Structure formats: structure tokens, C-alpha cells
Amino acid sequence: MEPLYRAVVTAARDPAWYREGGVPDTVDGRFNLVAAVTALVLLRMEAEGNAGKEPSVLLTESFIDDMDASLRQIGIGDYVVGKHVGRLMGALGGRLHAFRSARAAGQGFETAVRRNVFHDSPPSEPALGWTAARLEALATALDGASLADLTAARLPAP
């Protein structure tokens, strides 16, 4: 799943998220988008039932490996890196829950994005709306992607 994870990171680093969407171009802002896009891909795989289980586990492992390496690169020591990775996994789980709940309730992503991408400091309402709409468009595009496309690292454009 490494090629798929690289495609997820590439999608999350699209400058439009930061320019039009007002996502802070910071370590936290980039993490928030990588986690959001990863969560949407994982939700798509979840919809495949048993067929999506192994790829979703492997994608999650790629996410963990990347987070571990990134934390070490910024100077987090061996003794506490596991604790930090645990928090980041909790953050990914929070996004999974937020996006899953929003879709199940037939709601837009604005509340989930406000809390999980921007936290307590959202940008302007138009920027928040743009980011939420783009993530919703990505989720919809992912709905139309096959598991084979995803495992071949062919992410649809939002």
C-alpha cells in the first residue's frame, strides 16, 4: 500500500487546500489533511467489507510508519515516540468517526472539518466551506473508485 499512501500524501499536499481552503501550511495543518484524506480512503475500503480489510490494515501501517519517521525526523526521542504515534492514531480514528458519522447522517462535512482540520481556529466561512466541500467531493469520487483502482494507487480527483 506504499504507492497508495504516497498518492494520499500527494493529494493532501495539493496547494489548493492551503491557498483556497485556508488550511495552515504547517506541520499540524499538513498532518490534519493527510489524516483526513487517509480516513476517507479507509472509509471507502471499509465499504468493501472483508475484501477491504487487508488493504486498509496495510494503508494504516503505512500511515503509522510515516508518522513514526516524521516524529523521529523532527527530534522526538525513542522513549516517547510511541506515545506520540498513539495520539496520532487516535486523531486518525477521530477523523474516521467524524466523517463516517457525517455521511451516515446525510450531513455535510463542515462540522467534521471545523473540528478535525481546523480545530478551534477555522479560517473564514468561505474557506471552511471550500475545504469541507472538497473533502465531500473526494469522498464521493472515492465511492466511485474500485478497490482495484485504490490498491493500484489510482486516487480519483475530488
Secondary structure, 3 states (H helix, E strand, C coil): CHHHHHHHHHHHCCHHHHHCCCCCCCHHHHHHHHHHHHHHHHHHHHCCCHHHHHHHHHHHHHHHHHHHHHHHHCCCCHHHHHHHHHHHHHHHHHHHHHHHHHHHCCCCCHHHHHHHCCCCCCCCHHHHHHHHHHHHHHHHHHHCCCHHHHHCCCCCCC
